[in-house]
């Protein structure tokens, strides 16, 4: 009985020593980053250094509650406001530049005692033509008053009134119906057709034209209107 009891006690002591040795080895491996395995092999594990202690658990973490300051904006940030370049306006090319109106020559005035005389004749190639006699005098305001007398130069002729005849000078026009003419004598004659009066500016250059609206044969020439044209400079 004593021997059996002793044997059992020794077995228990050996078991306790074995457990103690195994525990010590396991703790050492954990501290070295090793994880014990049942097969006797060890694998590397990461050592957790921030395992909270009792003190850390009872106290709130200052790190988690710390408010992060907003990141500072670098001086060359893309959100930086860039002022637009200053554009210098060239006054000479500005659209808003006020331009002076074009200079116009002052209206010329006719000299005192000014007279103007001109005769314009047609050339039909036959013995029938018109002759415009233009006489001009000075008005009190320096303009020129023109009187145009239009005559028909002819020999014997029998014709009724010729409508839509005209005298035109510049933008001024006078239309008329020429009178009927019955002449049997074979002699050169001037017959008054019409007169026209108009005021113009001294020094102007004006287009002048007349039409005696006669159509038909005269002698051996076919006449399709007796016309005259000229350019007048009133000075």
C-alpha positions as a Markdown table, in Angstrom:
| # | Residue | x | y | z |
|---|---|---|---|---|
| 1 | Unk | 0.0 | 0.0 | 0.0 |
| 2 | Unk | 2.8 | 2.5 | 0.8 |
| 3 | Unk | 4.5 | 1.7 | -2.5 |
| 4 | Unk | 1.4 | 2.3 | -4.6 |
| 5 | Unk | 0.7 | 5.5 | -2.9 |
| 6 | Unk | 4.2 | 6.7 | -3.4 |
| 7 | Unk | 4.0 | 5.8 | -7.1 |
| 8 | Unk | 0.8 | 7.7 | -7.5 |
| 9 | Unk | 2.3 | 10.8 | -5.8 |
| 10 | Unk | 5.3 | 10.7 | -8.1 |
| 11 | Unk | 3.1 | 10.5 | -11.2 |
| 12 | Unk | 1.1 | 13.5 | -10.0 |
| 13 | Unk | 4.3 | 15.5 | -9.3 |
| 14 | Unk | 5.7 | 14.5 | -12.8 |
| 15 | Unk | 2.4 | 15.6 | -14.4 |
| 16 | Unk | 2.5 | 18.9 | -12.7 |
| 17 | Unk | 6.1 | 19.5 | -13.7 |
| 18 | Unk | 5.3 | 18.6 | -17.3 |
| 19 | Unk | 2.4 | 21.1 | -17.3 |
| 20 | Unk | 4.6 | 23.8 | -15.8 |
| 21 | Unk | 7.4 | 23.3 | -18.3 |
| 22 | Unk | 5.0 | 23.3 | -21.2 |
| 23 | Unk | 3.4 | 26.5 | -19.9 |
| 24 | Unk | 6.7 | 28.2 | -19.6 |
| 25 | Unk | 7.7 | 27.3 | -23.1 |
| 26 | Unk | 4.4 | 28.6 | -24.5 |
| 27 | Unk | 4.7 | 31.9 | -22.7 |
| 28 | Unk | 8.2 | 32.3 | -24.0 |
| 29 | Unk | 7.1 | 31.6 | -27.6 |
| 30 | Unk | 4.3 | 34.1 | -27.3 |
| 31 | Unk | 6.7 | 36.8 | -26.1 |
| 32 | Unk | 9.0 | 36.0 | -29.1 |
| 33 | Unk | 6.2 | 36.2 | -31.6 |
| 34 | Unk | 5.8 | 32.4 | -32.0 |
| 35 | Unk | 2.5 | 30.6 | -31.8 |
| 36 | Unk | 2.7 | 27.1 | -30.4 |
| 37 | Unk | 1.0 | 24.4 | -32.5 |
| 38 | Unk | 0.0 | 20.9 | -31.4 |
| 39 | Unk | 2.2 | 19.4 | -34.1 |
| 40 | Unk | 5.4 | 20.8 | -32.5 |
| 41 | Unk | 5.9 | 23.4 | -35.3 |
| 42 | Unk | 5.8 | 27.1 | -34.6 |
| 43 | Unk | 4.6 | 29.9 | -37.0 |
| 44 | Unk | 5.5 | 33.5 | -37.0 |
| 45 | Unk | 2.9 | 35.9 | -35.7 |
| 46 | Unk | 2.9 | 39.7 | -35.4 |
| 47 | Unk | 3.4 | 40.9 | -31.9 |
| 48 | Unk | 0.6 | 43.1 | -30.7 |
| 49 | Unk | 2.2 | 45.8 | -28.8 |
| 50 | Unk | -0.9 | 47.9 | -28.2 |
| 51 | Unk | -2.8 | 45.4 | -26.1 |
| 52 | Unk | -4.8 | 47.5 | -23.7 |
| 53 | Unk | -4.1 | 47.1 | -20.1 |
| 54 | Unk | -6.6 | 47.5 | -17.4 |
| 55 | Unk | -5.7 | 51.1 | -17.1 |
| 56 | Unk | -6.2 | 51.7 | -20.8 |
| 57 | Unk | -9.6 | 50.0 | -20.8 |
| 58 | Unk | -10.8 | 52.1 | -17.9 |
| 59 | Unk | -9.6 | 55.4 | -19.5 |
| 60 | Unk | -11.0 | 56.8 | -22.8 |
| 61 | Unk | -8.6 | 57.0 | -25.6 |
| 62 | Unk | -7.4 | 60.5 | -26.2 |
| 63 | Unk | -6.2 | 59.5 | -29.6 |
| 64 | Unk | -9.7 | 58.4 | -30.9 |
| 65 | Unk | -11.3 | 61.6 | -29.6 |
| 66 | Unk | -8.6 | 64.0 | -30.9 |
| 67 | Unk | -10.0 | 66.2 | -33.6 |
| 68 | Unk | -7.7 | 66.3 | -36.6 |
| 69 | Unk | -6.7 | 69.8 | -37.7 |
| 70 | Unk | -7.7 | 70.5 | -41.3 |
| 71 | Unk | -4.8 | 70.0 | -43.6 |
| 72 | Unk | -3.0 | 73.2 | -44.4 |
| 73 | Unk | -3.5 | 74.4 | -48.0 |
| 74 | Unk | -0.2 | 74.8 | -49.9 |
| 75 | Unk | 0.5 | 78.1 | -51.4 |
| 76 | Unk | 0.3 | 76.6 | -54.9 |
| 77 | Unk | -3.0 | 74.9 | -54.4 |
| 78 | Unk | -5.2 | 74.5 | -57.5 |
| 79 | Unk | -8.0 | 76.3 | -55.7 |
| 80 | Unk | -6.0 | 79.4 | -55.4 |
| 81 | Unk | -7.8 | 82.4 | -56.8 |
| 82 | Unk | -5.9 | 83.8 | -59.7 |
| 83 | Unk | -6.5 | 87.4 | -60.6 |
| 84 | Unk | -7.1 | 87.9 | -64.4 |
| 85 | Unk | -4.3 | 89.8 | -66.2 |
| 86 | Unk | -4.7 | 93.5 | -66.4 |
| 87 | Unk | -5.4 | 94.5 | -70.0 |
| 88 | Unk | -4.4 | 98.0 | -70.9 |
| 89 | Unk | -6.8 | 99.6 | -73.3 |
| 90 | Unk | -5.3 | 101.4 | -76.2 |
| 91 | Unk | -7.3 | 104.5 | -76.6 |
| 92 | Unk | -6.5 | 104.7 | -80.3 |
| 93 | Unk | -8.1 | 101.2 | -80.9 |
| 94 | Unk | -11.0 | 101.4 | -78.4 |
| 95 | Unk | -14.4 | 100.8 | -79.9 |
| 96 | Unk | -15.8 | 103.3 | -77.6 |
| 97 | Unk | -13.5 | 106.0 | -78.9 |
| 98 | Unk | -15.5 | 109.0 | -80.0 |
| 99 | Unk | -14.6 | 109.8 | -83.6 |
| 100 | Unk | -14.9 | 113.3 | -85.0 |
| 101 | Unk | -17.4 | 113.7 | -87.8 |
| 102 | Unk | -15.8 | 113.9 | -91.2 |
| 103 | Unk | -14.9 | 117.4 | -92.2 |
| 104 | Unk | -17.0 | 119.0 | -94.9 |
| 105 | Unk | -16.0 | 121.9 | -97.0 |
| 106 | Unk | -17.9 | 125.0 | -96.2 |
| 107 | Unk | -20.5 | 126.0 | -98.7 |
| 108 | Unk | -19.0 | 128.3 | -101.3 |
| 109 | Unk | -20.7 | 131.5 | -102.1 |
| 110 | Unk | -20.8 | 133.1 | -105.5 |
| 111 | Unk | -18.8 | 136.3 | -105.7 |
| 112 | Unk | -20.7 | 139.6 | -106.1 |
| 113 | Unk | -22.0 | 140.3 | -109.6 |
| 114 | Unk | -21.5 | 136.6 | -110.6 |
| 115 | Unk | -22.9 | 135.7 | -114.0 |
| 116 | Unk | -23.1 | 132.3 | -115.6 |
| 117 | Unk | -23.8 | 131.6 | -119.3 |
| 118 | Unk | -23.8 | 128.3 | -121.2 |
| 119 | Unk | -25.4 | 126.9 | -124.3 |
| 120 | Unk | -25.9 | 123.2 | -124.8 |
| 121 | Unk | -27.1 | 121.9 | -128.2 |
| 122 | Unk | -28.1 | 118.4 | -129.4 |
| 123 | Unk | -26.6 | 116.7 | -132.5 |
| 124 | Unk | -29.0 | 114.5 | -134.4 |
| 125 | Unk | -27.3 | 114.7 | -137.8 |
| 126 | Unk | -30.4 | 116.3 | -139.2 |
| 127 | Unk | -31.8 | 119.8 | -139.4 |
| 128 | Unk | -33.7 | 119.5 | -136.2 |
| 129 | Unk | -32.0 | 120.0 | -132.8 |
| 130 | Unk | -32.5 | 121.5 | -129.4 |
| 131 | Unk | -30.6 | 124.4 | -127.9 |
| 132 | Unk | -30.5 | 125.0 | -124.1 |
| 133 | Unk | -29.6 | 128.5 | -123.1 |
| 134 | Unk | -28.5 | 128.6 | -119.4 |
| 135 | Unk | -28.1 | 131.9 | -117.7 |
| 136 | Unk | -27.1 | 132.2 | -114.0 |
| 137 | Unk | -27.1 | 135.1 | -111.5 |
| 138 | Unk | -26.0 | 135.4 | -107.8 |
| 139 | Unk | -28.7 | 135.2 | -105.1 |
| 140 | Unk | -28.4 | 137.3 | -101.9 |
| 141 | Unk | -27.4 | 134.2 | -99.9 |
| 142 | Unk | -24.5 | 133.4 | -102.3 |
| 143 | Unk | -26.2 | 130.6 | -104.2 |
| 144 | Unk | -26.8 | 130.7 | -108.0 |
| 145 | Unk | -30.1 | 131.1 | -109.7 |
| 146 | Unk | -30.2 | 129.4 | -113.1 |
| 147 | Unk | -32.8 | 130.0 | -115.8 |
| 148 | Unk | -32.8 | 127.4 | -118.6 |
| 149 | Unk | -34.5 | 128.2 | -121.9 |
| 150 | Unk | -35.0 | 125.2 | -124.2 |
| 151 | Unk | -35.6 | 126.0 | -127.9 |
| 152 | Unk | -36.1 | 123.8 | -130.9 |
| 153 | Unk | -34.0 | 124.7 | -134.0 |
| 154 | Unk | -35.6 | 123.5 | -137.2 |
| 155 | Unk | -36.7 | 124.2 | -140.7 |
| 156 | Unk | -40.2 | 123.4 | -142.1 |
| 157 | Unk | -42.0 | 121.0 | -139.7 |
| 158 | Unk | -45.5 | 119.7 | -138.9 |
| 159 | Unk | -45.8 | 118.1 | -135.5 |
| 160 | Unk | -48.3 | 117.8 | -132.7 |
| 161 | Unk | -47.4 | 118.3 | -129.0 |
| 162 | Unk | -44.6 | 116.0 | -127.7 |
| 163 | Unk | -45.4 | 114.8 | -124.2 |
| 164 | Unk | -42.9 | 113.5 | -121.7 |
| 165 | Unk | -40.1 | 115.8 | -122.7 |
| 166 | Unk | -37.9 | 117.1 | -119.9 |
| 167 | Unk | -35.0 | 119.2 | -118.6 |
| 168 | Unk | -32.8 | 117.8 | -115.9 |
| 169 | Unk | -30.0 | 119.4 | -113.9 |
| 170 | Unk | -28.5 | 117.5 | -110.9 |
| 171 | Unk | -31.4 | 116.0 | -109.0 |
| 172 | Unk | -33.9 | 118.6 | -110.3 |
| 173 | Unk | -36.1 | 117.7 | -113.2 |
| 174 | Unk | -38.9 | 119.4 | -115.1 |
| 175 | Unk | -41.1 | 117.5 | -117.4 |
| 176 | Unk | -43.3 | 119.1 | -120.0 |
| 177 | Unk | -45.3 | 118.7 | -123.2 |
| 178 | Unk | -43.8 | 120.6 | -126.1 |
| 179 | Unk | -46.2 | 122.7 | -128.2 |
| 180 | Unk | -47.4 | 121.8 | -131.7 |
| 181 | Unk | -45.4 | 123.3 | -134.5 |
| 182 | Unk | -46.7 | 124.0 | -138.1 |
| 183 | Unk | -44.1 | 125.7 | -140.3 |
| 184 | Unk | -44.0 | 125.4 | -144.1 |
| 185 | Unk | -41.2 | 127.9 | -144.8 |
| 186 | Unk | -37.8 | 126.4 | -145.5 |
| 187 | Unk | -35.8 | 128.7 | -143.2 |
| 188 | Unk | -34.0 | 128.2 | -140.0 |
| 189 | Unk | -36.2 | 128.9 | -137.0 |
| 190 | Unk | -36.0 | 128.7 | -133.2 |
| 191 | Unk | -39.2 | 127.8 | -131.4 |
| 192 | Unk | -39.5 | 128.0 | -127.6 |
| 193 | Unk | -40.3 | 124.6 | -126.0 |
| 194 | Unk | -40.1 | 125.5 | -122.3 |
| 195 | Unk | -38.2 | 127.2 | -119.5 |
| 196 | Unk | -37.0 | 125.9 | -116.2 |
| 197 | Unk | -35.6 | 127.8 | -113.2 |
| 198 | Unk | -33.6 | 126.4 | -110.2 |
| 199 | Unk | -31.2 | 127.4 | -107.5 |
| 200 | Unk | -27.9 | 125.6 | -107.1 |
| 201 | Unk | -24.8 | 125.9 | -105.0 |
| 202 | Unk | -21.9 | 127.9 | -106.4 |
| 203 | Unk | -19.0 | 125.6 | -107.4 |
| 204 | Unk | -21.1 | 122.5 | -107.9 |
| 205 | Unk | -20.5 | 120.1 | -110.8 |
| 206 | Unk | -23.9 | 118.9 | -112.1 |
| 207 | Unk | -25.1 | 116.6 | -114.8 |
| 208 | Unk | -27.4 | 118.3 | -117.3 |
| 209 | Unk | -29.7 | 116.7 | -119.9 |
| 210 | Unk | -32.7 | 117.5 | -122.1 |
| 211 | Unk | -35.2 | 115.5 | -124.2 |
| 212 | Unk | -37.5 | 116.8 | -126.9 |
| 213 | Unk | -39.7 | 113.6 | -127.2 |
| 214 | Unk | -40.1 | 113.8 | -131.1 |
| 215 | Unk | -40.2 | 110.5 | -133.0 |
| 216 | Unk | -40.4 | 110.1 | -136.7 |
| 217 | Unk | -38.5 | 110.9 | -139.9 |
| 218 | Unk | -37.1 | 114.4 | -140.5 |
| 219 | Unk | -35.7 | 114.8 | -144.0 |
| 220 | Unk | -33.9 | 111.5 | -144.6 |
| 221 | Unk | -33.0 | 110.8 | -140.9 |
| 222 | Unk | -35.1 | 108.8 | -138.4 |
| 223 | Unk | -35.4 | 110.7 | -135.2 |
| 224 | Unk | -36.0 | 108.8 | -131.9 |
| 225 | Unk | -36.0 | 111.7 | -129.5 |
| 226 | Unk | -33.9 | 114.9 | -129.7 |
| 227 | Unk | -31.4 | 114.6 | -126.8 |
| 228 | Unk | -28.6 | 116.7 | -125.3 |
| 229 | Unk | -26.2 | 116.0 | -122.4 |
| 230 | Unk | -23.4 | 117.9 | -120.7 |
| 231 | Unk | -21.6 | 118.3 | -117.4 |
| 232 | Unk | -21.8 | 121.8 | -115.8 |
| 233 | Unk | -19.5 | 123.4 | -113.2 |
| 234 | Unk | -21.2 | 126.4 | -111.8 |
| 235 | Unk | -18.4 | 128.9 | -111.4 |
